[in-house]
Amino acid sequence: MSAILYYNDSFLREWTTTIVERREQNNQYFVRLEETAFYPHGGGQPCDTGKINEIDVLDVVKEDEYIWHQVSQLPNDNEAHCQLNWERRLDHMQHHTGQHLLSATALQLFDAPTLSFHLGQDMVTIDIDRKSMNDTELATLEQAVNQRIYDNLAVSSYFVNAEQLAQLPVVKMPKVTEDIRIVEIEGVEYNTCGGTHVSRTGQIGLIKLFKAEKQKGSIRIYFKCGARALADYNDSLHILNTLATKFNTGRKDILERFGKWEEDQQQLKAVLEQLRKANDTYESNQLLSQMQNQQITHIFEHKTLSDLQRIAATLIVEQEVTVLFATLSEYKVFLAQNGHPHLKCGAFFKEHLATFHGKGGGSDLSAQATFTSEADLNAFYEFAQQQLHLVR
């Protein structure tokens, strides 16, 4: 069994030890060390990464009583100089200790024990045994847990036996009966835990609670701690400053200015809709004047498929007519009909599109197609025009 260094010093970043075993499995390489400070997956906390003799440590797992380090290649030397990815380790310590503090505070304030903990790459969550949590309660919880960070309480870890454990008010009794590791937050809680933690709550930095939502009969709280919370704040601040610059106002006035912008957009949207309807009416009249044999065909330069569908719907409502439109800006063709006894739009497209490298489909009354080039679109459009004259 390897000596586990992070039990006594979770701030150890570098050490030198001996490689006691190597193995290759499924084209992956693993080493076992005489002493290790690399934390393996477990307890809701991801593993550490880093380097052994400048070789990347990709994963750390515990099998039975042994800790194995997956490396990108097997080291040649037996002596191993090890280095932790300290930014990752500190992030995990801040969040794991932060979770202990948050869970203890939620239990004391709301009698809500923690059911689960997930330390993700972005957001971190705990699920607590509670049916609801409103914004005021969430803010109260956040203030209380951060006050304990400001108090800079001592965080210590040590091993006890079963008899000593019975004397401690632990949050949850462990399944093991020996080598029981206790993580104690001064004046707050005693918890059985094998993870890595900071030595004082002040090293957590801060805890920001983002939201609380219902999750299968419990409440899931999303939060970030320390450096990760600061990075999130900086990202949010960048967004706020960008919006403040665009609206030419201070950060506190953004919501008011955005509300005014929304009102302006609604007014512009209403004006645009009126102009669009007027333009549709004008174009419909122009197209009707060019109708031959109850058929209207036209290629537009810059309209969207939605424009084609809208104009066609206006024409079809007014009378029995077949409409064939194309738009060069999107390489799309739209076919619609009202009252044609022999034309099935979707079936017509399905039968002929592949010949012109087009894709699409539709119903008896309308169909649409997309082409990869203007040449294919024009070829299909001319073919469809000819066929429509024949079926009429």
C-alpha angles and dihedrals in degrees: 000000000000120000107249108222099185090066089072101026119020089176094063107121105172134026140155122231142144131276106232100179141014130194141174119212128172091345090307126117127223136180133191119212131210088228128015139182092182108116115222124218112283148109093037091301121115120230128267122254131199139112140304111198088342090304114126118253104217102178141359122209136173118226115184103313097336131092114215124197117209108215132186089240136359115267117238097214126070092217110083126201106197130198127184124221088245098191090057093044093050091048090053093047092050092050097042093049089041089054091052090051094045093047092048092049093048089051093050097043100039105014086241115144119206115254100185144356129210123187105197130181091255115012127026123210144189125193113216129194099252134111098220144001123191128205093262092053091047091052090048090052092048093050093048096049093047090050087060089052090052089050087062094218120195117257114201136171131203143152125255136180126236093268093052091044090058089062094055126083093229119181093234131005113243126233093230120082100200138041088028111178118209124199109200125193107199110259093347114074151328114228133177106233140147096199133107120267142177117256097235131025091237088070089066086072098203142333120227117194110207104183146332120223137175114262120181097315096326138074122255115207118200116207146155131207139205119331092006091054090048091051090050090050091051091050091050091046090053090053092048093048091049091051091045090054093048092049092040092231143102122279093253092056097050096098092051092048091046090053090053090047090053091052090050091049092052090052092048090047091054092049091047091050091053091049091046092053091048091049091047090052092050093047092045091054091048091050093046089055088058096047117129126187091351090302129119120190128174142155116219124202104211111009125118126235088255089057091052092049093048095049092044091051090054092051096045094050091057098052148341104290143140116230126199115181133171133188122205094198092066102021090237135141126201126195125187135164141185120199100356105145098201106031120094105183099198094045091048091054093045091053098049112022097086091059088062096040091252131142128205146084144192147166134299090274101043143007139177135204140190127212132196096223141026090239092058091046093052092046092052093043092054091046092050091049091055093047093049090056089051097049092047 
